[in-house]
Amino acid sequence: MAEPEEKISVVMCTYNGARFLREQLDSILNQTLLPAEIIVQDDGSSDETLDILKEYAAKTTLVKIYQNEGAHGINSNFFTAMQRASGDLIAL
């Protein structure tokens, strides 16, 4: 009997990353093996980052968006985003 496949969660943290966000998300969504979820936590972006995330979340239920209240900084943002992941493995 085959072992059950482990669920993979992709965790991304954003801050004014609109310029490269579509390319990143498209790359993840075009992989041969899709993750179980893509957790994206934004740290107070003032560009189009959230609009782009909402666009992708409307296309696929894999994308889950979270927004910090106030800036947390890179370490805290990644730490709290990883806690939201439900997969067996986490890819940053």
VOGU-3710 file (C-alpha; in Angstrom, 3 decimals, decimal comma):
1> maepeekisv> 0,000/0,000/0,000  1,372/3,432/-0,955  2,127/6,003/1,684  -0,270/8,971/1,685  1,218/12,041/0,043  2,202/14,792/2,386  0,363/18,071/2,052  2,552/20,997/1,040  1,804/24,550/2,107  3,498/27,422/0,316
11> vmctyngarf> 3,936/30,445/2,578  4,604/33,868/1,108  4,959/37,181/2,859  4,403/40,385/0,944  5,165/44,041/1,348  4,796/46,271/-1,707  5,633/43,339/-3,960  3,164/43,986/-6,774  5,919/44,198/-9,376  6,837/40,496/-9,127
21> lreqldsiln> 3,774/38,982/-7,453  1,964/37,711/-10,555  5,138/36,019/-11,796  5,642/34,332/-8,413  2,058/33,117/-8,100  1,920/31,930/-11,712  5,123/29,970/-11,177  3,684/28,219/-8,111  0,346/27,522/-9,785  2,021/26,062/-12,886
31> qtllpaeiiv> 4,066/23,460/-11,019  3,509/19,776/-11,778  2,636/19,150/-8,130  0,314/21,808/-6,738  0,473/22,720/-3,068  -2,519/22,127/-0,815  -2,592/25,852/-0,100  -0,759/29,102/-0,726  -0,757/31,248/2,400  0,044/34,886/1,624
41> qddgssdetl> 0,366/37,318/4,500  0,746/41,000/3,721  2,558/43,389/6,028  0,805/46,644/5,144  1,491/47,116/1,438  0,594/50,478/-0,090  0,905/49,375/-3,735  -1,344/47,030/-5,760  -0,247/43,906/-3,870  -3,604/43,269/-2,193
51> dilkeyaakt> -5,551/43,830/-5,421  -3,391/41,236/-7,173  -3,806/38,781/-4,293  -7,576/39,196/-4,362  -7,535/38,597/-8,115  -5,736/35,260/-7,629  -7,864/34,282/-4,625  -10,942/34,772/-6,819  -9,429/32,375/-9,411  -8,423/29,584/-7,029
61> tlvkiyqneg> -9,247/28,513/-3,495  -5,561/27,591/-3,024  -4,685/31,243/-2,364  -5,498/32,352/1,169  -4,848/35,999/2,013  -4,087/37,405/5,446  -3,326/41,001/6,321  -1,412/42,189/9,359  -2,791/44,983/11,466  0,207/47,290/11,446
71> ahginsnfft> 3,671/46,365/10,237  5,221/43,287/11,847  8,533/43,200/10,000  9,934/40,337/7,975  10,698/37,858/10,780  7,417/38,218/12,621  5,463/38,250/9,367  6,966/34,928/8,249  6,648/33,380/11,712  2,937/34,151/12,031
81> amqrasgdli> 2,269/33,215/8,395  3,893/29,802/8,909  1,630/29,206/11,913  -1,369/29,528/9,573  -0,155/26,709/7,316  -1,960/23,386/7,595  0,368/21,298/5,424  2,783/18,611/6,555  5,586/20,480/4,771  6,062/24,231/4,378
91> al> 7,813/25,812/1,405  8,820/29,448/1,782
//
